[in-house]
Amino acid sequence: MQSFKDKVAVITGAGSGIGRELALQLSARGCRLAIADYNKKGLTETARLVKQSGGAAMHAAVNVADLKQVSKFARDVIKKYGQADIVINNAGVTLFGKLDNFSYKDIKWITDINFWGVVYGSKEFMPYLKERPEAAIVNISSAFGLIGVPSQTAYCATKFAVRGLTESLRRELKSTAIAVSCVHPGGIKTNIARNARFSGNFSKDAPDKFARRFEKVAGTTAAKAAETIINGIAKKKKRILIGGDAKLIDVVQRLFPVGYGALMDLLYK
């Protein structure tokens, strides 16, 4: 993307973490913003921070798992700005536990947000993106969209799905001006661990222990992650890896596509 000035950037999951940093940094580069999140309080704070820094942002409380809400959000963005140039499907959640302990309701919850939210965001904005001289769809997968990890069965399934969707969509849009990027963050210092759901025979303090452990090993700040994504958009990168852990996982998976599990066990035991 040659310039971000006067582009309209749509960001889901903008109430905290990477989404908030994307909003602030894209605003600083001259974008007008349309931001959404399920968390109204966090979203309002992001909008306030953008405005405080001299930017402009419309914001809407949106559940990305609800097609009607995403569709209305897309129409409202066009009504407000008349265009959409960058769509970043960032909203996501995690579910900790083993498949045999998950209820189908658990699996539907994470799939509706992590996968269908990306489908809805991509599809509802695509007609407007096709009208622009240059545009971008950026879907957030995960390093766990590259490898399968125990106790992250449902999360990995959704992030592998995002990867497959994004890579296929890129091929479908190759004759258009829409660049399509798939983002694979490693451990990022955000609230995703503290907001995780647990299913199975976990102790009451398991969520807090998991969150504290995650925060210790997460090596990349949300600000750095957002910077890496934006630089990737500018360069029209197809795959954006964030953090040394994600880069290591990518290499290991490429070298040992079947046997990476045993090696990862050794590295992280």
BALOBA-1460 file (C-alpha; in Angstrom, 3 decimals):
// residues 269
<rec num="1" residu="m" x="0.000" y="0.000" z="0.000"/>
<rec num="2" residu="q" x="1.620" y="3.201" z="-1.152"/>
<rec num="3" residu="s" x="0.105" y="5.494" z="1.477"/>
<rec num="4" residu="f" x="-2.173" y="5.280" z="4.514"/>
<rec num="5" residu="k" x="-3.185" y="8.945" z="4.370"/>
<rec num="6" residu="d" x="-6.966" y="9.393" z="4.099"/>
<rec num="7" residu="k" x="-7.545" y="5.648" z="3.907"/>
<rec num="8" residu="v" x="-10.456" y="4.254" z="5.915"/>
<rec num="9" residu="a" x="-9.304" y="1.405" z="8.149"/>
<rec num="10" residu="v" x="-11.835" y="-0.982" z="9.690"/>
<rec num="11" residu="i" x="-10.632" y="-2.822" z="12.788"/>
<rec num="12" residu="t" x="-12.525" y="-5.387" z="14.844"/>
<rec num="13" residu="g" x="-11.479" y="-6.289" z="18.372"/>
<rec num="14" residu="a" x="-10.306" y="-2.693" z="18.809"/>
<rec num="15" residu="g" x="-11.211" y="-2.387" z="22.476"/>
<rec num="16" residu="s" x="-7.797" y="-3.488" z="23.724"/>
<rec num="17" residu="g" x="-4.488" y="-5.115" z="22.831"/>
<rec num="18" residu="i" x="-3.395" y="-5.345" z="19.209"/>
<rec num="19" residu="g" x="-6.684" y="-3.853" z="17.976"/>
<rec num="20" residu="r" x="-6.249" y="-0.711" z="20.055"/>
<rec num="21" residu="e" x="-2.632" y="-0.312" z="18.984"/>
<rec num="22" residu="l" x="-3.589" y="-0.783" z="15.335"/>
<rec num="23" residu="a" x="-6.163" y="1.986" z="15.721"/>
<rec num="24" residu="l" x="-3.704" y="4.406" z="17.318"/>
<rec num="25" residu="q" x="-0.868" y="3.702" z="14.891"/>
<rec num="26" residu="l" x="-3.001" y="3.750" z="11.745"/>
<rec num="27" residu="s" x="-4.571" y="6.999" z="12.914"/>
<rec num="28" residu="a" x="-1.089" y="8.453" z="13.372"/>
<rec num="29" residu="r" x="-0.329" y="7.483" z="9.756"/>
<rec num="30" residu="g" x="-3.339" y="9.408" z="8.496"/>
<rec num="31" residu="c" x="-6.123" y="6.823" z="8.425"/>
<rec num="32" residu="r" x="-9.708" y="7.531" z="9.329"/>
<rec num="33" residu="l" x="-11.014" y="4.731" z="11.486"/>
<rec num="34" residu="a" x="-14.065" y="2.539" z="11.888"/>
<rec num="35" residu="i" x="-13.502" y="0.454" z="14.997"/>
<rec num="36" residu="a" x="-15.616" y="-2.250" z="16.584"/>
<rec num="37" residu="d" x="-15.558" y="-4.455" z="19.654"/>
<rec num="38" residu="y" x="-17.938" y="-6.465" z="21.820"/>
<rec num="39" residu="n" x="-16.519" y="-4.685" z="24.872"/>
<rec num="40" residu="k" x="-18.203" y="-1.262" z="24.845"/>
<rec num="41" residu="k" x="-16.072" y="0.155" z="27.655"/>
<rec num="42" residu="g" x="-12.781" y="-0.768" z="26.028"/>
<rec num="43" residu="l" x="-13.976" y="0.385" z="22.630"/>
<rec num="44" residu="t" x="-15.041" y="3.786" z="23.976"/>
<rec num="45" residu="e" x="-11.617" y="4.179" z="25.578"/>
<rec num="46" residu="t" x="-9.875" y="3.394" z="22.286"/>
<rec num="47" residu="a" x="-12.022" y="5.966" z="20.488"/>
<rec num="48" residu="r" x="-11.159" y="8.508" z="23.185"/>
<rec num="49" residu="l" x="-7.441" y="7.838" z="22.829"/>
<rec num="50" residu="v" x="-7.649" y="8.204" z="19.045"/>
<rec num="51" residu="k" x="-9.499" y="11.490" z="19.353"/>
<rec num="52" residu="q" x="-7.070" y="12.696" z="22.035"/>
<rec num="53" residu="s" x="-4.194" y="12.108" z="19.626"/>
<rec num="54" residu="g" x="-5.913" y="14.151" z="16.922"/>
<rec num="55" residu="g" x="-7.467" y="11.318" z="14.929"/>
<rec num="56" residu="a" x="-11.008" y="10.481" z="13.849"/>
<rec num="57" residu="a" x="-12.814" y="7.254" z="14.643"/>
<rec num="58" residu="m" x="-16.389" y="6.096" z="14.396"/>
<rec num="59" residu="h" x="-17.010" y="3.217" z="16.777"/>
<rec num="60" residu="a" x="-19.722" y="0.622" z="17.182"/>
<rec num="61" residu="a" x="-20.336" y="-2.196" z="19.633"/>
<rec num="62" residu="v" x="-20.384" y="-5.234" z="17.364"/>
<rec num="63" residu="n" x="-20.501" y="-8.958" z="18.034"/>
<rec num="64" residu="v" x="-18.548" y="-10.294" z="15.049"/>
<rec num="65" residu="a" x="-20.287" y="-13.657" z="15.465"/>
<rec num="66" residu="d" x="-23.571" y="-11.989" z="14.430"/>
<rec num="67" residu="l" x="-23.886" y="-11.525" z="10.661"/>
<rec num="68" residu="k" x="-26.629" y="-8.922" z="10.996"/>
<rec num="69" residu="q" x="-24.459" y="-6.778" z="13.251"/>
<rec num="70" residu="v" x="-21.414" y="-7.034" z="10.979"/>
<rec num="71" residu="s" x="-23.520" y="-6.278" z="7.907"/>
<rec num="72" residu="k" x="-25.010" y="-3.192" z="9.564"/>
<rec num="73" residu="f" x="-21.553" y="-2.065" z="10.660"/>
<rec num="74" residu="a" x="-20.311" y="-2.307" z="7.062"/>
<rec num="75" residu="r" x="-23.244" y="-0.246" z="5.794"/>
<rec num="76" residu="d" x="-22.716" y="2.335" z="8.539"/>
<rec num="77" residu="v" x="-19.039" y="2.671" z="7.657"/>
<rec num="78" residu="i" x="-19.890" y="3.381" z="4.024"/>
<rec num="79" residu="k" x="-22.632" y="5.791" z="5.048"/>
<rec num="80" residu="k" x="-20.149" y="7.643" z="7.267"/>
<rec num="81" residu="y" x="-17.061" y="7.661" z="5.044"/>
<rec num="82" residu="g" x="-18.203" y="6.571" z="1.586"/>
<rec num="83" residu="q" x="-15.374" y="4.037" z="1.382"/>
<rec num="84" residu="a" x="-13.430" y="1.271" z="3.114"/>
<rec num="85" residu="d" x="-9.806" y="0.619" z="2.210"/>
<rec num="86" residu="i" x="-8.378" y="-1.663" z="4.895"/>
<rec num="87" residu="v" x="-10.259" y="-4.342" z="6.817"/>
<rec num="88" residu="i" x="-8.462" y="-5.980" z="9.736"/>
<rec num="89" residu="n" x="-10.369" y="-8.928" z="11.185"/>
<rec num="90" residu="n" x="-8.657" y="-8.925" z="14.562"/>
<rec num="91" residu="a" x="-11.360" y="-9.967" z="17.059"/>
<rec num="92" residu="g" x="-10.619" y="-13.321" z="18.661"/>
<rec num="93" residu="v" x="-10.918" y="-15.443" z="21.799"/>
<rec num="94" residu="t" x="-9.346" y="-18.618" z="23.145"/>
<rec num="95" residu="l" x="-10.666" y="-21.771" z="24.764"/>
<rec num="96" residu="f" x="-8.423" y="-23.900" z="26.959"/>
<rec num="97" residu="g" x="-9.007" y="-27.613" z="27.460"/>
<rec num="98" residu="k" x="-9.193" y="-30.966" z="25.686"/>
<rec num="99" residu="l" x="-11.674" y="-31.853" z="22.984"/>
<rec num="100" residu="d" x="-13.383" y="-34.563" z="25.030"/>
<rec num="101" residu="n" x="-14.092" y="-32.003" z="27.756"/>
<rec num="102" residu="f" x="-15.549" y="-29.332" z="25.479"/>
<rec num="103" residu="s" x="-19.279" y="-28.966" z="25.093"/>
<rec num="104" residu="y" x="-20.543" y="-28.336" z="21.596"/>
<rec num="105" residu="k" x="-21.643" y="-24.948" z="22.888"/>
<rec num="106" residu="d" x="-17.996" y="-24.163" z="23.768"/>
<rec num="107" residu="i" x="-16.823" y="-25.100" z="20.286"/>
<rec num="108" residu="k" x="-19.593" y="-23.126" z="18.614"/>
<rec num="109" residu="w" x="-18.724" y="-20.066" z="20.731"/>
<rec num="110" residu="i" x="-15.082" y="-19.953" z="19.646"/>
<rec num="111" residu="t" x="-15.837" y="-20.927" z="16.044"/>
<rec num="112" residu="d" x="-18.484" y="-18.229" z="15.670"/>
<rec num="113" residu="i" x="-16.058" y="-15.533" z="16.808"/>
<rec num="114" residu="n" x="-12.688" y="-16.677" z="15.480"/>
<rec num="115" residu="f" x="-13.790" y="-18.136" z="12.150"/>
<rec num="116" residu="w" x="-17.222" y="-16.822" z="11.221"/>
<rec num="117" residu="g" x="-16.243" y="-13.347" z="12.426"/>
<rec num="118" residu="v" x="-13.448" y="-13.360" z="9.848"/>
<rec num="119" residu="v" x="-15.765" y="-14.697" z="7.143"/>
<rec num="120" residu="y" x="-18.380" y="-12.031" z="7.849"/>
<rec num="121" residu="g" x="-15.848" y="-9.203" z="8.054"/>
<rec num="122" residu="s" x="-14.162" y="-10.214" z="4.802"/>
<rec num="123" residu="k" x="-17.329" y="-10.880" z="2.823"/>
<rec num="124" residu="e" x="-19.441" y="-7.923" z="3.975"/>
<rec num="125" residu="f" x="-16.727" y="-5.369" z="3.197"/>
<rec num="126" residu="m" x="-15.412" y="-6.978" z="0.018"/>
<rec num="127" residu="p" x="-17.755" y="-5.212" z="-2.443"/>
<rec num="128" residu="y" x="-16.602" y="-1.839" z="-1.105"/>
<rec num="129" residu="l" x="-12.930" y="-2.823" z="-1.120"/>
<rec num="130" residu="k" x="-13.206" y="-3.829" z="-4.780"/>
<rec num="131" residu="e" x="-14.196" y="-0.262" z="-5.618"/>
<rec num="132" residu="r" x="-10.938" y="1.177" z="-4.266"/>
<rec num="133" residu="p" x="-7.729" y="1.700" z="-6.287"/>
<rec num="134" residu="e" x="-5.824" y="-0.194" z="-3.587"/>
<rec num="135" residu="a" x="-7.179" y="-2.089" z="-0.608"/>
<rec num="136" residu="a" x="-6.305" y="-4.741" z="1.948"/>
<rec num="137" residu="i" x="-7.916" y="-7.569" z="3.883"/>
<rec num="138" residu="v" x="-5.873" y="-8.596" z="6.923"/>
<rec num="139" residu="n" x="-6.956" y="-11.668" z="8.873"/>
<rec num="140" residu="i" x="-5.439" y="-12.499" z="12.240"/>
<rec num="141" residu="s" x="-4.629" y="-16.179" z="12.600"/>
<rec num="142" residu="s" x="-1.972" y="-17.284" z="15.113"/>
<rec num="143" residu="a" x="1.289" y="-19.166" z="15.436"/>
<rec num="144" residu="f" x="-1.158" y="-21.882" z="16.494"/>
<rec num="145" residu="g" x="-2.612" y="-21.649" z="13.010"/>
<rec num="146" residu="l" x="0.668" y="-23.214" z="11.849"/>
<rec num="147" residu="i" x="0.982" y="-26.070" z="14.366"/>
<rec num="148" residu="g" x="-1.390" y="-28.146" z="16.465"/>
<rec num="149" residu="v" x="-1.030" y="-27.713" z="20.230"/>
<rec num="150" residu="p" x="-2.462" y="-29.866" z="23.050"/>
<rec num="151" residu="s" x="-5.252" y="-28.254" z="25.099"/>
<rec num="152" residu="q" x="-5.783" y="-25.719" z="22.312"/>
<rec num="153" residu="t" x="-7.724" y="-28.034" z="20.001"/>
<rec num="154" residu="a" x="-10.638" y="-25.717" z="19.295"/>
<rec num="155" residu="y" x="-8.467" y="-22.595" z="19.119"/>
<rec num="156" residu="c" x="-6.045" y="-24.236" z="16.680"/>
<rec num="157" residu="a" x="-8.945" y="-25.472" z="14.568"/>
<rec num="158" residu="t" x="-10.285" y="-21.942" z="14.169"/>
<rec num="159" residu="k" x="-6.872" y="-20.431" z="13.452"/>
<rec num="160" residu="f" x="-6.005" y="-23.116" z="10.890"/>
<rec num="161" residu="a" x="-9.372" y="-22.320" z="9.303"/>
<rec num="162" residu="v" x="-8.546" y="-18.601" z="9.164"/>
<rec num="163" residu="r" x="-5.251" y="-19.439" z="7.500"/>
<rec num="164" residu="g" x="-6.927" y="-21.661" z="4.901"/>
<rec num="165" residu="l" x="-9.639" y="-19.102" z="4.220"/>
<rec num="166" residu="t" x="-7.141" y="-16.286" z="3.836"/>
<rec num="167" residu="e" x="-4.724" y="-18.133" z="1.585"/>
<rec num="168" residu="s" x="-7.556" y="-19.295" z="-0.687"/>
<rec num="169" residu="l" x="-9.123" y="-15.834" z="-0.740"/>
<rec num="170" residu="r" x="-5.799" y="-14.354" z="-1.832"/>
<rec num="171" residu="r" x="-5.845" y="-16.554" z="-4.908"/>
<rec num="172" residu="e" x="-9.450" y="-15.610" z="-5.665"/>
<rec num="173" residu="l" x="-8.637" y="-11.896" z="-5.481"/>
<rec num="174" residu="k" x="-5.338" y="-11.972" z="-7.383"/>
<rec num="175" residu="s" x="-6.840" y="-10.069" z="-10.331"/>
<rec num="176" residu="t" x="-8.129" y="-7.274" z="-8.082"/>
<rec num="177" residu="a" x="-6.424" y="-4.424" z="-6.223"/>
<rec num="178" residu="i" x="-7.064" y="-6.099" z="-2.863"/>
<rec num="179" residu="a" x="-3.977" y="-7.401" z="-1.068"/>
<rec num="180" residu="v" x="-4.726" y="-10.240" z="1.350"/>
<rec num="181" residu="s" x="-2.524" y="-10.909" z="4.378"/>
<rec num="182" residu="c" x="-2.613" y="-13.631" z="7.022"/>
<rec num="183" residu="v" x="-1.085" y="-12.686" z="10.374"/>
<rec num="184" residu="h" x="0.465" y="-15.251" z="12.709"/>
<rec num="185" residu="p" x="1.308" y="-13.713" z="16.091"/>
<rec num="186" residu="g" x="3.256" y="-15.636" z="18.682"/>
<rec num="187" residu="g" x="2.910" y="-14.717" z="22.351"/>
<rec num="188" residu="i" x="1.647" y="-11.136" z="22.546"/>
<rec num="189" residu="k" x="1.185" y="-9.191" z="25.772"/>
<rec num="190" residu="t" x="-2.600" y="-8.735" z="25.565"/>
<rec num="191" residu="n" x="-5.660" y="-9.706" z="27.626"/>
<rec num="192" residu="i" x="-6.485" y="-12.784" z="25.536"/>
<rec num="193" residu="a" x="-5.129" y="-15.170" z="28.183"/>
<rec num="194" residu="r" x="-7.056" y="-13.482" z="31.002"/>
<rec num="195" residu="n" x="-10.237" y="-13.603" z="28.917"/>
<rec num="196" residu="a" x="-9.800" y="-17.289" z="28.024"/>
<rec num="197" residu="r" x="-12.491" y="-19.838" z="28.747"/>
<rec num="198" residu="f" x="-11.611" y="-23.141" z="30.398"/>
<rec num="199" residu="s" x="-13.436" y="-26.410" z="29.939"/>
<rec num="200" residu="g" x="-12.661" y="-29.566" z="31.938"/>
<rec num="201" residu="n" x="-11.347" y="-30.477" z="35.361"/>
<rec num="202" residu="f" x="-9.377" y="-27.339" z="36.118"/>
<rec num="203" residu="s" x="-8.842" y="-25.835" z="39.557"/>
<rec num="204" residu="k" x="-10.499" y="-22.529" z="40.359"/>
<rec num="205" residu="d" x="-7.188" y="-20.701" z="40.135"/>
<rec num="206" residu="a" x="-6.199" y="-22.303" z="36.807"/>
<rec num="207" residu="p" x="-7.259" y="-19.299" z="34.688"/>
<rec num="208" residu="d" x="-5.156" y="-16.927" z="36.790"/>
<rec num="209" residu="k" x="-2.166" y="-19.285" z="36.763"/>
<rec num="210" residu="f" x="-2.428" y="-19.699" z="33.005"/>
<rec num="211" residu="a" x="-2.670" y="-15.947" z="32.478"/>
<rec num="212" residu="r" x="0.349" y="-15.227" z="34.688"/>
<rec num="213" residu="r" x="2.393" y="-17.908" z="32.935"/>
<rec num="214" residu="f" x="1.391" y="-16.588" z="29.525"/>
<rec num="215" residu="e" x="2.305" y="-13.033" z="30.480"/>
<rec num="216" residu="k" x="5.782" y="-14.196" z="31.528"/>
<rec num="217" residu="v" x="6.543" y="-15.935" z="28.226"/>
<rec num="218" residu="a" x="4.781" y="-13.510" z="25.874"/>
<rec num="219" residu="g" x="7.730" y="-11.745" z="24.290"/>
<rec num="220" residu="t" x="6.089" y="-9.133" z="22.086"/>
<rec num="221" residu="t" x="4.127" y="-6.043" z="23.047"/>
<rec num="222" residu="a" x="0.838" y="-5.201" z="21.395"/>
<rec num="223" residu="a" x="2.417" y="-1.988" z="20.081"/>
<rec num="224" residu="k" x="5.214" y="-3.921" z="18.364"/>
<rec num="225" residu="a" x="2.720" y="-6.417" z="16.956"/>
<rec num="226" residu="a" x="0.624" y="-3.597" z="15.480"/>
<rec num="227" residu="e" x="3.718" y="-1.971" z="13.986"/>
<rec num="228" residu="t" x="4.707" y="-5.263" z="12.354"/>
<rec num="229" residu="i" x="1.214" y="-5.722" z="10.901"/>
<rec num="230" residu="i" x="1.102" y="-2.195" z="9.497"/>
<rec num="231" residu="n" x="4.525" y="-2.564" z="7.926"/>
<rec num="232" residu="g" x="3.326" y="-5.831" z="6.430"/>
<rec num="233" residu="i" x="0.264" y="-4.120" z="4.964"/>
<rec num="234" residu="a" x="2.466" y="-1.429" z="3.443"/>
<rec num="235" residu="k" x="4.608" y="-4.112" z="1.787"/>
<rec num="236" residu="k" x="1.591" y="-6.250" z="0.800"/>
<rec num="237" residu="k" x="3.086" y="-9.216" z="2.619"/>
<rec num="238" residu="k" x="1.131" y="-12.426" z="2.239"/>
<rec num="239" residu="r" x="2.198" y="-13.892" z="5.581"/>
<rec num="240" residu="i" x="3.056" y="-11.713" z="8.569"/>
<rec num="241" residu="l" x="4.870" y="-13.471" z="11.416"/>
<rec num="242" residu="i" x="5.050" y="-11.641" z="14.743"/>
<rec num="243" residu="g" x="7.710" y="-12.442" z="17.313"/>
<rec num="244" residu="g" x="10.685" y="-14.755" z="17.458"/>
<rec num="245" residu="d" x="8.487" y="-17.584" z="18.732"/>
<rec num="246" residu="a" x="6.205" y="-17.384" z="15.693"/>
<rec num="247" residu="k" x="9.217" y="-17.356" z="13.372"/>
<rec num="248" residu="l" x="10.683" y="-20.399" z="15.117"/>
<rec num="249" residu="i" x="7.384" y="-22.259" z="14.913"/>
<rec num="250" residu="d" x="7.139" y="-21.421" z="11.197"/>
<rec num="251" residu="v" x="10.627" y="-22.804" z="10.532"/>
<rec num="252" residu="v" x="10.070" y="-25.945" z="12.602"/>
<rec num="253" residu="q" x="6.769" y="-26.657" z="10.879"/>
<rec num="254" residu="r" x="8.332" y="-26.240" z="7.440"/>
<rec num="255" residu="l" x="11.280" y="-28.510" z="8.272"/>
<rec num="256" residu="f" x="9.283" y="-31.139" z="10.168"/>
<rec num="257" residu="p" x="5.681" y="-30.957" z="8.886"/>
<rec num="258" residu="v" x="4.777" y="-34.282" z="10.519"/>
<rec num="259" residu="g" x="7.251" y="-34.611" z="13.377"/>
<rec num="260" residu="y" x="7.208" y="-31.048" z="14.714"/>
<rec num="261" residu="g" x="5.151" y="-32.095" z="17.743"/>
<rec num="262" residu="a" x="7.920" y="-34.124" z="19.347"/>
<rec num="263" residu="l" x="10.454" y="-31.357" z="18.692"/>
<rec num="264" residu="m" x="8.201" y="-28.665" z="20.146"/>
<rec num="265" residu="d" x="7.729" y="-30.846" z="23.235"/>
<rec num="266" residu="l" x="11.501" y="-30.864" z="23.718"/>
<rec num="267" residu="l" x="11.842" y="-27.129" z="23.163"/>
<rec num="268" residu="y" x="9.044" y="-26.114" z="25.527"/>
<rec num="269" residu="k" x="9.003" y="-28.865" z="28.167"/>
